[in-house]
């Protein structure tokens, strides 16, 4: 008996998506196509009924700041509260952690030579809660336990794509060494192409995004070799968030089945991308 990873979800975590849900605008003409793209995924995850979701995301100066910048941080607490990002916390349930699995992951990953920062108190912002809302809707409580795994993609230098892919592979080894019968789904969040400031604000590159989706599915090692500067040049300053999707991909089989894909422009000033992957 062991824990096992049953699939992976990749999705953008646009804060305006959360605001649209929270303010009852999901059925507005502007937002309806965005949420329609997640209906198949909501059915998929309801059928799979994961016990735990490991959500790879980046903090947006809610839990961390320039005073403390961990490259990889894992939340080991019992509970994580929605962060106040300047306009009050999102009206979503508290996030229930899985301390036993989280501490096991921390131990195994550190012994596997990944320097994880262990976090025992952390508020979680839209980077984590928007993906949960997109997959689970608006329940009174989240239907599974969640382990937050924060990646620094805000302050240079972020980890390489190769490092992220290898972290995902190490996460899989660690999960499969946990002696409890758990179904685990790994989320990779952030992206796709977008830039929030400067002369290129509003940049969206459909060609880059589509090629990234194709290569993430079929050639993750090739995508992992893409340098940071290519993301910044082609996908905007915030496009570097896409390296977090490689953590999710590394946790899956070399060959995967693409259960669902969705791409939509725009949502706010961002390209929304989404994949559901199953082990082949």
N, C-alpha and C positions, 0 to 999 in steps of 0.2 A: 504494500500500500504506500503510495507516494502522491505528492502534489504534482499536477501537470498543467502545462500551458495549453489551452485549447484553441486559442486564436489571438489575433491582434487587431486593434482598431487604431487608425490614424485619422486625425481630424484637426482642422484649424480650431482656434479657441478665441475667436473674435469677441471682445467684450460687448460690442453692440448686440450680438446674438443673445447674450444673457439679458441685456436691457429690454430687448424686444419681447422675450418670453415673460420677464418679470412684470412688464407693463401691459400685457395683454395684446400685443401687436403681432403675434405670430401669424395671424390670418390676414394681416394687411397685404395688399397686392405686392408691395416691395419685398416683404419677408416670406410670403407663402412659398415661393420656389425654393428658398433655402431649407426650410423645415421639411418640405416634401422630399428632399433628397436624403433625409435621414429616416424615413418611415420604414424602409426595408431593414435598416440596421437596428431599429428599435425592436422589430419583430425577431431578428436574429438573436439579439442578446437576451430577449425574453425567453426564447426557446432554449438557449444555452444555459441560462441560470448560473452564471459564474458565482463562486463563493467569494472570490477576491479579485479586485482589479488593481493592478500596479499601474499608476498613472504617471507617465513621464511628462513633465511640464517645466516651464520656467516661471519663476517668481518675478513679479513686476514691482519690486520695491515695497512689498507688503511684509514679507517675513525677513528678507535680507536687504542690505543697502550697500553702499560703497564702503561701509565700515567692516563688512563681513561678506566675502564672496566665495562660497564653496563651489568647486567645479561640479561635484556630484554630492547631493544631500538626500538622505533617506529618512522619512518620517516614521518614528517608532512609537508614537504616542497612541493612547486609547482613542482620542478624539481630536479632530481638527475643526476649528470654527471657520466659517466664511469670513474673509478679511473685509475690513472697511477700506475701500480703495478711494475714499474721498467723498462718496455720496451715500455712505452707509453700507453695511454688509448686504449682499444679495439675500433675498428672502427664500433661501434654500435650506434644506436640512443640514445639521452638523454632519461631518464626515466621520464615520466610525472606522478606526484603524484596525490593523491585525498585528498587535505587538509581537506575538510569538513568531509569525512568519517574517515580520520586518527585522526583528533582531537576528533571526537565522540568516536572512539575506545579508545583513550588515556584516555578520561574522564571516560568512562564506566569501563574500565579495572582497573583504579586506584581506583574507587569507589567500584569495586569488589575485592579489596585488592591485586591487582597485582601492584608491584612497577615498573611502566614503565618509562624509560628515554625518554623524548620527544626530538627529534632531528630535528632541523629546517634547518640544512645544513649538507649534508653528500654526499660524493662520494661513488658510489657503485662498488664493484669489481666483480671478476668472480663468487663469490658465488651467486650473484643475476643475472648477465647478461648471464651466460652460460645456466641456466635453461630457461630463456626467449628465447635464441637463439634455444635451442633444441625444444621448443614447437611452436615458431612463425617463425623460419627461419631467413632470413636476410632482413627484410622489411626496407623501408626508415624511417618509424616511427613505434613504437610499437602500436599494434591495440587496446590496452586497457590501462587504468590507472593502476598504480602499487603503492602499499603501502609496503615499505620495513620494515621488522621486524627482527632485528638482535638479535641473541642469543649468549651469550658467551659460546663457547665450546673449547676455546683456553687455557685460564688460569684457573687452578684449584682454586675453585670448580665450575664446571658447574652446572646448575639446574638439578634436578632429572628428570627422565622420568615421574614420577607422576606429578610433577609441570608443565612439558611441556604439558602433556595430559590435565590437568585441565585448563591451559592457552588457549588451543584450544577450550575447552568447553565455556570458558568465552568469547572468540572471537565470537563464534556463537551467544551467547546471545546478545552481543553488536551489531553485524551486524543486527540481526533481530529486534533490537530496533531503527534502523536508518530509518527515514520516507521518503525514496525515493526508487523507483522501480529500484534496481540494482541487476544484476547477478554477484556473486562473486565466484571466484575460489581461494582456498588456496593451496599454494605450500609449501611442506616441502623439504628441500634440504640438500645435504651433503652425506657423506658416499660413498659406503658401506665400507666393511672392507678394511683398508689400513693403512700403516705406512710409513712415509717418511724419517725416520732417525734411526740410531742405528743398532744393530745386526739383528733386525727383519725387517729392511727396505724391502719393497716389499711384506710384509705379505698379503695374501688373503685367506679368510676362507669361501669357498662356502657353507659349511654346516651351519655355523652360519648365513650367509646372507639369505639363503633360509628359515631357521626357523624364522628369523626376519620378512621376508616378509609375511609368513603364519600367524604369530601371530599378526602382525600389522593389518591385515585384519580381522581376526576372533576373536582375544582375546587381544584388546589393553590394557585392564586393567592388564592382565598378563604380557604383555611386559613392561608396565610402572613400574612394580615392580622389573624389572631387575636392579641390582645395577651397578654403574659406573665401578667397577673393572671388571665385566664380559665383558663389551664392550672392555675395554683396553686389557684384557687377550686374548679374543677370536677374536677380530676384529681389533687389533692394536691401536696405540695411537690416530690416527685420526678417528677411528671407533666410538668414542663418538659423532661425528656429527649426528649419527642416532637418537639421542633423539629429534632432530628438526622435524623429521617425525611425532613424536607423537603430536606435536602442530597441524599439518594438520589433523591428524586422530581424534583428540579431537573435531575439528570443524564440523565433519560429524556425521551422525546418528550412533547409536550403531551397527546397521547392515548396511553393505554397499555391493554394487555390484562391483566386480573387472572387470572393463571395459578393462583393458590392463595391462600386466606384461611383463617386459623385464629384463634380467640379462645377462651380458656379461663380460668376462675376457679375456685379460686385456684392459684397456684404459689408456695409460701411465703405472703407476704401481698401478692401482686402479681397484677394482671391480665396475662396473657400474650397478646400480640397478634402477628400474623405475616402478612406479605404477600409474594408473589412476583409481580413485575410485568415484563411484556415490552413492548417498543416495538410499538405497533400498526401 
